[in-house]
Amino acid sequence: MQAHHLQRIHVPGCLLRPFEERDAADFVQAARESLETAGAWLPWCHAGYNEDEARTWFRNCHVNARARNTFEFGVFATNGEHFLGSAGLNYIDWPNRCANLGYWVRQSRQRQGIATACVAALSEFGFRNLGLHRIEIVVAVGNEPSAAVARKSGALFEGIARNRLFLHGAPVAARVYSLVP
């Protein structure tokens, strides 16, 4: 799996870089560690999540980055080794120059400003490098930690969209936040 098509983004206290095959075990460990927090909001984050699923996700990230459909990054300690979480720009609407920004941080590293730093770095990447004019952060109603990250990042709350997300087999309302250059 080649990772050269995405740049590394240095963030205070961490590094955003493309996933590599060798990251699979750490990714799975982080997902399993985070069942009580991230697992409530990310359907793929479940007790049975395994390395094959992680490697498939990594390959999909690389394919979609080459196609310029999504730009997903692993979030690592500054040395690029210790896995902290994931963040990316996805659902890119090129004709309208907008995208969604998503993030999650492993449970043992939450509430340390990592997600907020990632939002700042990825929004700058989206506006400067990709020419986006709007980035949305869509947060399921009830996911207060993620909503707090959006607010701390300076995203404007625009409203609650009914049935905006589909989680654990059911449609749920979501708060929509936006960032603009």
N, C-alpha and C positions, 0 to 999 in steps of 0.2 A: 504494500500500500504506500503510495507516494504522498508526501505531505507538503511538497514545495509550492503548491498553488495557493496556499494561504500564508499570510505573513504571521509572524509572532507579534503580539501586542503586549508591551510591558505596562503593567498597572501597579500602582503603589502596593507593595506587599505580595504581588503575585504576577503570574505570566499567563497570558492566553495563548494557546498554541493548538495546532491541529492535533487530533487524536492519532496515536500510533498503536499498532497491534499490541505492543508491550504494556499498554495502559489498561487492558481489559480486566485483569485481576483487581487492580485498585479501583476501577470504576464499579465493578460488582460489589466489592467490599463497601464502598461509599454508599451505594444504593441500598444495600441491606442494612447498613447502619442508620439510614435515614427513613426507614419505613414509617415511623410515627409522624414525621414532619413532611418531607417531600412526597412520601408514599400516599398521603391523603389527597394530593393534588396532581400527581403524575401517575396515570394508570400503568405505565410500563414499570414503575418502581414497586416491585413486589418481592416477597420472600424467595420465590423461585427464580428470580432473574439470574442469568448465568453468563459466562464468558462468551459463549457463541453468540448470544443476543447482543452483547456489547460490541463484539467485533463486527457483526452485521450492521449495527448502528454506525460504527466508525466508517465502514466502507460506504454506507449511504451518505454520510456527511461529506466524504471526499467526492463522491459522484455528484452530489448536489452543489458543492462548491465549484467544481469545474463547470457545471452548467449554469452557475450564477443564480441558482434558485434559493440557496440557503448558505449561510456562513456560520457554522457551529464550531465552537472552540472548547477544548478542555481548559479548565482553570487549575493552575498548578502553583505550588510555592515558587518563589523567584528562581530557584535552580532548575525549574522545569520538570521536576521528578514527582514530588508528593502531590497526589490528586486532591483537589479541594472541591470541585464542582464542574458545572458546565454552563455556558452562556452562548447565545447566538442570535443572529438575525435570520428570520425565516418568514415564510409566506410573503415573499417579496413580490410586490405588484409593480413591475417596471414601468408600465405606461403611466401610472400615477405616482411613481417614485416614493412608495411607502412600503413599510415592512413591519413585522411584529418582532419584538425583542423579548426573549425568554431567558430564564436563569434558574439555577438551583445550586445550593451549596450543601455539602455533606453536613450532617447533623452536628458533628463535633466541632465544626468551624463556623457555624451560624452565629449571627449577631456580632460579627467582627468587622463589618463594613465591606466584606468581599463582594457581595452582590451589587451593592451601590457603586463600588469602584468599577465593576464590570459594565454596569449600565452606562456610566460616564464614558468609558473607553469605547464601547461598541457603538454608542450613539455618535461619538466623534468619528469613528471609522465609517459608519453609515453615511453621515452627512458629507464628510470630506472625501473619502475614497470611493464611495458608491454613488454619490450624487443624490441621495435620498432627500426628500422634503418633509417627510413625516415618519415617525416611528411610534408604533403603538405598543403599550404594555397592557395585556389583557389578563386580569386577575379574577379567578373565581371568587364570588361572594363568600366570605368566611375565611379566606386565606389572608389573614391580617398581616403576617410577616411579609408576604410579597407585596401587599398594598403599601406597607410602610416603606419598602425599598423604592417603589415607584414615587411616592411622595418625597422621600429624601433626595431622590435623583432630580427633583424639579419637574417631574412630569405633571401635566395638568389633568385633573380628573374631569372627564367629559360626560360621564353618566353610567348608568347600569344598563347593559344590553341583555334582554331576556333570551334565554336558551342559547347563549353565545358559545358555551363550551359543552362538551359531552364527556362527562367523567363517570367512571365506574358504572356504565350502562344507562346513564340518565342525563338529560339536558340540564344545565345549570346556568343561572345568571352570572354575569361577569362585569366587574368594573372595567371601564375602558379609560386608560390614561394615554396622553400623547406628549411627545417631544417634537419640537420643530427647531430648525437651525436659528 
